[in-house]
């Protein structure tokens, strides 16, 4: 098995964990390359899996670094929550020999392209989690139109708007009141941030449609944020277009680990509330 090792060297513990894990990885697989600084162009590298050290942010960064030649990712969680990187370092040590023997499956997930129009328009940005349009100083309410396949769907007065993939539905969109989507769905969820009209609710629609956000009014400071990492400053009248990317993100799943198990573990589903003892409460 050929393994590419990526991650974020700026996160605490990543460099030390790399040194500790490399002997184990080398004993069972061929290490194609190690890049914790986003220095390598990955187009010419052939690997069976990409091992990412860090948290979910490191995986999002790795997905964009791989670009339009995606390699299935096995995430090692050195962060806090870890919806995508759901194996800890010790679990990796236990599971990796089986992974090297091919005892794993790969799930395929929606990615998107985000394009901003304008005289200085740049190539589309590839993303995995979400596009978030947010107000900035002096934090005026934004006037936004949402257009789906050329039809105006809704007008929003809000602090921002999120277009999220199923993978990203447990991130910023969930915090803003959006639903959790099954990771394998082919859909986007549109979630307004603090809408001025209470009838503006999250919307789920198909990933084969083209979504356009138009900034109306006299917006003087709005920011487009892709996957919490790529920022673009916007002006009134600009259009942001989001569509399905021509590539998918692959996530390595080992036996005994499932999406619902991750949700139960991370969100504490089914856990009984912890009540204080009556005597300690009186004291």
N, C-alpha and C positions, 0 to 999 in steps of 0.2 A: 504494500500500500504506500502511495505517495502522499505526504502530508505537508501542507503549507501552514505556517504558524504566523498569525497576525495578532494585533492587540494594540493597546494604548500604553506606551511606556511611562506616560505622565501620571498614570493612576498608581496609588500606593500598592506595593506588593507585586506588581506585574513582572518587573525584571527579576525579582527573587524567585517567583514562581516559575518563570521560564527556565532559569538555571536548574531548578529542582526537577522539572518535568521532562526536560530534553533527554536525559539518559533513558527514562522509561519509554518515551516516544521512539527514540533511535533503536531501542532493543526490539521493537515490533514493526517499525515502518521506516521508510526512507524520508528524511526531511528535505523537501525541495528547496525551501527558503524560509528565513525568519525575518519578519519586518514589523517592528513595533513603533516605527516612526513615520509610516506612510511614505517611504522613500522609493519603493520599488514600483515599476510598471509591471503589472501582473499578466498582461496579455499573452506573453510568450511562455508562461509557466504552466506546466501540466501537473495537476494534483487531483487526487481522488476525493479528499476532504480538506477543508480549511478549519484548523483549530484556532479559535479566537479566545484570547486571554483578556478578561476584564468583565464588564457588565454588558447590559443591553446596548448602551451607547457605543461600546467598542464594536459590537456586531453591526450596528447601523453604519458606522464608519467603514467597516470592512466591506459591507455590501456595496457601498458607493465606490470604494477603491477598486473592487473587482469589476465594476462597470458592467459592460454588456457581455462579459464572459464569466458567469457566476459558477462558483464551486460550492457544493453543499457544505454548510457550516455546522461544526460541533462547538458549542459555546461552553466555556469554563467560567463560572460566575465568581468573580473576585469583588463584586460590588455589593449592592444591598438587596434589591428585589429580584431581578433576574427572571423575567418571563421567557426570554429567548435562551439565555445562558443558564439553563436549569440544572447543570451538573456542577457540584463543587469540586475542588482539586482532588480530594480524597475519593470521591465517586468516580472521577476520571481515571484514577489509578486502578480502580476495581473494574471499570467497564472497558478500558481501552484495549486490552488484549483481545477481547471478543470483537470489538469494532475492527481491529486490524485483520481479523479473520473474515470480515464481511458480514458480521452478525448485527446488522442495523438496517433501518429503513430511512428513506428520504422523503419528506413531505414538501410539496411545492406550494409557494405562496405568492400572492399578487404583489408586484412592484408598480410604481407609477413614474411618469415623466411630468415635470412641472416646467412650463414655459411662461416667461414674462415678456409682454410686448414692449415696444418703445424703440427710440432711435439707437440706443445702446444695447439692444437685445442680445443676450448670450445664448449659447446652446442649452437645450433642456437639461434640467437637473434631475438625476435619477434618485429615487427615494424608496424607502420601504415602510416607514411608519405613517407619517402624515405631513400635510401642508397646513401650516397655521398662519393666518393673516391676523395681525394684532395691532391695536392702536399703541401709539407712543406719546411722549411728552408733546403737548400739554394734556394728553389723554382724553381728547374729544371722542364722542361717540362716532363710529364709522357708519357711513351709508353704503351698503353693498347690495348688488344684484347678483343672484345666482341664476345662471343660464345652463340648462342641460340639453345637449344636442340641439342648440339653437333656440330653444324655447325658454322664455323667462319663467322661472319657477317661483321665486319669492324675492321680496325686498327685505333686507335686514337693517335695523338700526341696533348696533351692538358694539361690544368691545372687541369683537373679532369673530372669525369663522374658521373651523377646522374641517378639512377633508381628509379622512383617515381610511387606511386599509384595514382589513381584519386583524393583521398583526399589530397595527397601531391602535386598535380599538381599546386595548387595556392600558393605554398611555394617557396622553393629554386629553383625548376625547372622553375617556371614562371620567376623568377628574372634572370635566365640564358638564357632566350629566349624560353623556352618550351611552349607548348600549354596548355590551360585549358581543362581538361577532365570532362565530366559529372560524378558526384560523384558515380553514380550507375554502371558505366561501369566495366567490368571484363578485365582490361588491365593495362599494365605498359607503361610508357613513359621514354625513354632513352635520356637524354639531355647532350651533351658534354659541358664542361665549357671552354670557350675561345679556341676552336679547332684551331690548326695550319693550317688546310686545310678548306677553306670556304665552301667546298662541304659537310662537315660533318654537317648534320642537325638532329634535334630531330626525334626520331623514336617511333611510337606507335605500340605495338604488344600485343598479347593475354596473359592473366594471367595464362593460363594453361601450358605455356612453362617454361623451366628452363633457367635462365640467368646466365652466368659465365663471370666474368671479370678476365683477367690474366695480371699481371704486368710484362712487358718485360724490356729489357735493364739493366741498372745499377742503377735502382731507389734506392736512399739511404734514402729517408724520405717521406713516403706517409701515410696518415691517412684515415681510414674508419670511417665514422660518420653515426650512425643510428638515425634518427629522431632528429638530432641536439643535441643529449644528450649522446649517447653511443659511445665511441671512442676506436678504435683498431689501434695500430701501425703496419704497414705492411712493408714487405721486397720484393725485386725483386723475381719474380718467383711464388709468392703466388697466389692462386685462391680464388675468392670471388663468392659464389653461392647464387642467390636470387630466391626464388620460392614462390608460393602462400601458405599461412599458412592454416592449417586445421580448423581455426576458423575465424569468421568475426566480424567486429566491428559494434556495433549497436548504432545509433544516434537517440535520441528522438527528434521528430519534433512536435511542437504545431501547432494548427490550425492558419492559417494566416501567417505562415512563410515558405518560400521556398528557395531552393538553388539559383535560379535566383534572388530572392529578395536580398539575402545576397550578391551576386556578384554586383548587382546594388548599394547597400548601401556602400559596402566596397571599390569597385573600381570606384565608382562614374560614372557608365555607364549612358549615356544619359544626363549628366550634361553639360550645356553650359559653354564654357570657359569664364573666368573672365578677361575682358579687362580693362585696365586703362582708365580713362576719359582723353580725349584729352587735356583738360585744365590742369589737374594735371600732365600729362606727360610733357607738355611744361614747367611747373614750376620746 
